[in-house]
Amino acid sequence: MNDSAETLWRYYRETEFLLTQSLSSKLSFAIITAYNPRGEVLTPCQNGLLDRLLQYEIDRLGFPYRAMIGASQDRKHMEKSWAVATDKESAIKLGRLFNQNAIYYVEADKLQLVPCLLVKEEAFLGAFSRRVCRVLELPELT
């Protein structure tokens, strides 16, 4: 894996999640974004279009979902994401469809970083609940 892919993987491992409502620790769900496919930073307009396409696809598949934000610890980088109630394999397929390097999967509050396009092993990242920041409303991403 090249240095830029290693750097991205390290950033993915440090991600925190902004939510307006708590999620039950008993739920299993994926966290998927359509922003910045293959790790290439796009414009807010391009990311917004991809996000709407992902939401449409999730809705078409009939999966329950909720909006959230994946963010760096310093909040300098944020991506609109979706908590999607689906199995891991379906989530990986969605991640690949939207050219994502990886997705997250949560089972019983255990957060996993799951590769889609990158050739890496899944990484256990600890308790999902420890990475959640409750907010009154999700920030507008520009």
C-alpha positions, -999 to 999 in steps of 0.1 A, spaced: 0 0 0 14 34 -9 19 62 17 -12 81 7 -34 50 12 -16 43 46 -23 79 56 -60 76 46 -63 44 66 -48 61 96 -74 89 93 -102 65 89 -91 48 121 -94 81 140 -129 92 128 -155 104 151 -193 105 144 -217 134 149 -253 123 155 -285 142 165 -299 111 182 -284 82 200 -284 48 184 -291 16 205 -260 -3 214 -279 -34 203 -282 -23 167 -261 -36 138 -255 -11 111 -231 2 85 -218 38 82 -214 47 45 -206 79 27 -205 88 -10 -182 118 -4 -147 119 -19 -146 86 -38 -113 68 -37 -101 94 -13 -101 122 -39 -114 155 -25 -144 167 -45 -162 200 -45 -192 204 -21 -215 204 -51 -201 171 -64 -202 155 -30 -238 167 -25 -249 151 -57 -231 118 -48 -247 119 -13 -282 123 -29 -275 93 -52 -264 72 -22 -295 82 -2 -317 73 -32 -300 39 -35 -304 32 2 -340 41 0 -345 20 -31 -331 -10 -13 -355 -5 15 -329 -2 43 -337 20 73 -312 48 76 -303 80 95 -280 109 86 -248 115 104 -214 131 99 -180 113 100 -154 138 112 -118 142 120 -111 148 157 -102 185 150 -134 188 128 -114 202 99 -126 174 77 -163 162 78 -183 140 55 -220 134 53 -227 98 60 -255 74 66 -261 49 94 -277 21 74 -294 -9 90 -280 -37 67 -257 -66 68 -219 -62 63 -218 -77 28 -246 -54 15 -228 -25 30 -195 -34 13 -213 -36 -20 -228 -1 -15 -193 12 -5 -178 -3 -37 -207 11 -58 -198 46 -46 -161 40 -49 -153 41 -12 -120 29 2 -138 17 33 -169 17 54 -176 12 91 -197 -15 105 -211 -16 140 -223 -47 159 -233 -45 195 -214 -12 199 -182 -27 184 -169 -4 156 -151 -20 127 -133 -4 98 -140 -25 68 -121 -21 35 -140 -19 2 -115 -8 -24 -83 -8 -3 -65 -41 3 -64 -41 41 -76 -63 69 -107 -53 88 -98 -33 119 -116 -33 153 -117 2 166 -133 -2 200 -167 10 212 -187 30 187 -204 49 216 -170 63 226 -166 80 192 -201 96 191 -207 133 197 -243 142 201 -252 175 184 -285 195 182 -282 195 144 -258 183 119 -235 210 105 -239 222 69 -210 210 49 -196 235 23 
